[in-house]
Amino acid sequence: MDRLFIIDYLNELSTIMKEKQEYLIELDSVVGDGDLGLTMSDGFEAAFEAIKTSEENDLGRLLFTAGKAMSSAVPSTMGTLMASGFMQAGKAFKGKDVIEAKEIVDLLRAYAEGVMHRGKAQPGEKTFIDGLMPAIKKMDEAFAQGLDAFTAAKKGVSGAVEGYDRTAGMLAVHGRAATRGEASRTLKDPGAAVAVLMITALEKSTRNFNHKK
């Protein structure tokens, strides 16, 4: 997998965030200020536009460029967190022009590290991380079983959905949802829903990759 895979993935990310913009706005209007859909749509579009015609083969530089563009386009809290994920993944993959399918998990893990470092969030605190980490775990298990990238991503989607569902019951520690205290336990986290969309986009991109081989 090379730069074309990364570009395709960001294209799928941009597309799904546009398609689900109203869905994210609706989710966020319950616990936040309702701008999540616009932030994710505009942010991921900016990330894709920044690299869609790039001839850069260094995957790290490509991802870092996407992150910088997203950071500039949507400097809100969630926009900055998502941009930080790209930039951390960029640092982790600097100098690589090709990755093996199983290294997709390493990319996602680096992304999660960037988000956690920037947002000071840990698993179990009712955030984006609670959707992403279960997906990473499922994909890790799939690759350990020798499954292909598309199948692994498909399992990752189920992990992300399970993680999102489990955020109902968690106590919110960050953001406006935290002001609800114990009442926050009744709601699912919109950030974790973004993680579901990210892995769904990855599933589509790995399917595209398989079809091109």
Buried (B, 14 or more C-beta within 10 A) or exposed (E): BEBEBBBBBBBBBBBBBBEBBEBBBBBBBEBBEBBBBBBBBBBBBBBBBBBEEBEBEBBBBBBBBBBBBBBEBBEBBBBBBBBBBBBBBBBBBEEBBEBEBBBBBBBBBBBBBBBBEBBEBEBBBBBBBBBBBBBBBBBBBBBEEEBBBBBBBBBBBBBBBBBBBBBBEBBBBBBEBBEBEEEBBEBBBBBBBBBBBBBBBBBBBBBBBEEEE
